[in-house]
């Protein structure tokens, strides 16, 4: 399997080889954001890419929004669309090396882009980055997809194996409001980091 390096992902963005990119906010995340009230919370979008979610949040008045990605091109794309987005919130960094804390993390095509052998590490890192009672909210593919290159799919039973050890599962259900290109292929998840 090709090594999914920073250069690999940056080249995908440079060449516009980004079939996963909806070109807009993922509808399930937009619906979730639209009911959020506290605009002061710290939010992370890991592997955010062009991150229309970050743009949407920022334009709605959420000012503590961070995007981490290994692709400089992707982060530059956000900055060119949203010139006022703070440079210090666009983190050119490996998610697994991040040392910050957040109230909320949005998952949108990051989990499926990672090599499956990193899934347990992903769960551990998500738990580490969230404050007590912090939440991980997003969409996960509920179909097999590819074995040798991203996106790597999965299933509810597999996700439960990973997540229920580190999170309280609030919601993990088929998504009713997916983008038309992902209809019947996504699970909507809300996972809470338990209090100690």
C-alpha positions as CSV (number, residue, x, y, z in Angstrom):
1,X,0.0,0.0,0.0
2,X,1.3,3.4,-0.9
3,X,2.5,5.4,2.1
4,X,-0.1,8.0,2.9
5,X,2.5,10.8,3.5
6,X,2.1,14.5,3.7
7,X,3.4,14.8,0.2
8,X,0.9,12.2,-1.0
9,X,-2.0,14.3,0.4
10,X,-0.6,17.6,-0.7
11,X,-0.3,16.3,-4.3
12,X,-3.9,15.2,-4.2
13,X,-4.9,18.7,-3.4
14,X,-2.5,20.3,-5.9
15,X,-3.9,18.1,-8.6
16,X,-7.5,18.5,-7.4
17,X,-7.7,14.7,-7.1
18,X,-10.1,15.0,-4.2
19,X,-13.2,12.9,-5.0
20,X,-14.2,12.9,-1.3
21,X,-14.5,16.8,-1.3
22,X,-18.2,17.7,-1.4
23,X,-17.5,21.4,-2.2
24,X,-19.8,22.4,0.6
25,X,-20.6,21.6,4.2
26,X,-21.5,18.0,4.8
27,X,-25.3,18.3,5.4
28,X,-25.4,16.2,8.7
29,X,-22.7,18.5,10.2
30,X,-24.4,21.6,9.0
31,X,-27.6,20.5,10.7
32,X,-25.6,19.8,13.9
33,X,-23.8,23.2,13.7
34,X,-27.1,25.0,13.1
35,X,-28.4,23.9,16.6
36,X,-25.2,24.8,18.4
37,X,-25.5,27.8,20.8
38,X,-22.2,28.3,22.6
39,X,-19.9,30.2,20.1
40,X,-16.9,30.2,22.5
41,X,-16.2,26.5,22.5
42,X,-12.9,25.2,21.1
43,X,-13.5,23.1,18.0
44,X,-11.1,21.0,16.0
45,X,-11.5,19.6,12.5
46,X,-8.8,17.0,11.9
47,X,-7.6,16.1,8.4
48,X,-9.9,19.0,7.5
49,X,-8.7,19.5,3.9
50,X,-10.6,22.3,2.3
51,X,-12.9,22.3,5.4
52,X,-16.1,24.0,4.3
53,X,-17.2,23.1,7.9
54,X,-14.5,25.4,9.3
55,X,-15.6,28.2,6.9
56,X,-19.3,27.7,7.9
57,X,-18.5,27.7,11.6
58,X,-16.3,30.8,11.3
59,X,-18.9,32.7,9.3
60,X,-21.5,31.8,12.0
61,X,-19.4,33.5,14.7
62,X,-17.5,30.5,16.1
63,X,-14.0,32.0,16.5
64,X,-12.2,29.1,18.3
65,X,-12.2,26.8,15.3
66,X,-9.0,24.9,14.4
67,X,-8.1,22.9,11.3
68,X,-5.2,20.5,11.3
69,X,-4.0,18.9,8.1
70,X,-0.7,17.7,6.6
71,X,-1.5,19.5,3.3
72,X,-0.3,23.1,3.0
73,X,-2.3,23.4,-0.2
74,X,-5.5,22.5,1.6
75,X,-4.9,25.0,4.4
76,X,-4.0,27.7,1.8
77,X,-7.3,27.0,0.1
78,X,-9.2,27.7,3.3
79,X,-7.2,31.0,3.8
80,X,-8.0,32.1,0.3
81,X,-11.7,31.5,0.7
82,X,-11.8,33.0,4.3
83,X,-9.1,35.6,4.5
84,X,-10.0,36.5,8.1
85,X,-9.5,33.0,9.3
86,X,-6.7,33.2,11.9
87,X,-3.4,31.8,10.6
88,X,-2.7,30.4,14.0
89,X,-5.8,28.2,13.7
90,X,-4.7,26.6,10.5
91,X,-2.3,23.9,11.8
92,X,0.1,22.3,9.3
93,X,0.7,19.4,11.5
94,X,0.3,15.6,11.9
95,X,-2.9,15.1,13.9
96,X,-1.2,12.4,16.0
97,X,1.4,14.9,17.2
98,X,-1.1,17.6,18.3
99,X,-1.0,18.7,21.9
100,X,-4.0,20.8,22.6
101,X,-7.5,20.4,24.0
102,X,-10.9,20.9,22.6
103,X,-14.5,20.8,23.6
104,X,-15.7,19.4,20.2
105,X,-14.1,17.6,17.4
106,X,-15.8,17.1,14.0
107,X,-15.1,14.0,12.0
108,X,-15.6,14.3,8.2
109,X,-13.6,11.9,5.9
110,X,-10.6,11.9,8.2
111,X,-11.1,8.5,9.8
112,X,-11.6,6.8,6.4
113,X,-8.5,8.4,5.0
114,X,-6.2,6.9,7.6
115,X,-4.7,3.5,7.1
116,X,-6.9,1.0,9.1
117,X,-4.0,0.0,11.3
118,X,-4.1,3.5,12.8
119,X,-7.7,3.3,13.9
120,X,-7.0,2.4,17.5
121,X,-4.4,5.1,17.7
122,X,-7.0,7.5,16.3
123,X,-9.5,6.7,19.0
124,X,-6.8,7.1,21.7
125,X,-5.7,10.5,20.3
126,X,-9.3,11.8,20.0
127,X,-9.9,10.9,23.6
128,X,-6.7,12.6,24.6
129,X,-7.5,15.8,22.7
130,X,-11.0,16.2,24.2
131,X,-11.8,17.8,27.6
132,X,-13.9,15.8,30.0
133,X,-17.4,15.5,28.6
134,X,-16.1,16.7,25.2
135,X,-17.7,15.3,22.1
136,X,-16.6,13.8,18.8
137,X,-19.3,14.4,16.2
138,X,-19.4,13.4,12.6
139,X,-20.0,10.9,9.9
140,X,-18.4,7.6,9.2
141,X,-18.7,5.4,6.1
142,X,-21.0,2.4,6.8
143,X,-19.8,0.5,3.7
144,X,-16.8,-1.6,2.9
145,X,-15.1,0.7,0.2
146,X,-11.4,0.0,-0.6
147,X,-8.8,-2.2,1.0
148,X,-5.6,-0.9,-0.7
149,X,-6.2,2.9,-0.8
150,X,-8.4,5.5,0.8
151,X,-11.3,5.9,1.5
152,X,-11.3,2.8,3.7
153,X,-14.8,1.9,4.8
154,X,-16.1,0.2,7.9
155,X,-19.2,-1.0,9.7
156,X,-21.1,-0.2,12.9
157,X,-19.8,-3.4,14.6
158,X,-16.2,-2.5,13.8
159,X,-16.6,1.1,15.0
160,X,-18.2,0.0,18.2
161,X,-15.2,-2.3,18.9
162,X,-12.9,0.8,18.6
163,X,-15.0,3.5,20.2
164,X,-16.9,2.0,23.1
165,X,-13.7,1.4,25.1
166,X,-12.9,5.2,25.2
167,X,-16.3,6.9,24.6
168,X,-19.9,7.0,25.7
169,X,-21.8,6.3,22.5
170,X,-24.7,8.8,22.4
171,X,-25.6,8.2,18.7
172,X,-24.3,5.8,16.1
173,X,-27.1,5.5,13.5
174,X,-27.6,5.5,9.8
175,X,-27.5,9.1,8.5
176,X,-30.9,10.3,7.2
177,X,-29.6,13.6,5.8
178,X,-26.4,12.6,3.9
179,X,-25.2,14.5,0.8
180,X,-26.8,12.8,-2.2
181,X,-23.5,11.3,-3.2
182,X,-23.3,9.5,0.1
183,X,-26.9,8.5,0.6
184,X,-27.3,5.3,2.6
185,X,-23.5,5.1,3.1
186,X,-23.0,7.0,6.3
187,X,-23.4,6.7,10.0
188,X,-23.9,9.8,12.1
189,X,-22.0,9.6,15.4
190,X,-22.0,11.6,18.6
191,X,-19.4,10.2,21.1
192,X,-18.7,11.7,24.5
193,X,-15.5,11.5,26.5
194,X,-16.6,10.1,29.9
195,X,-15.9,12.0,33.1
196,X,-13.2,10.3,35.3
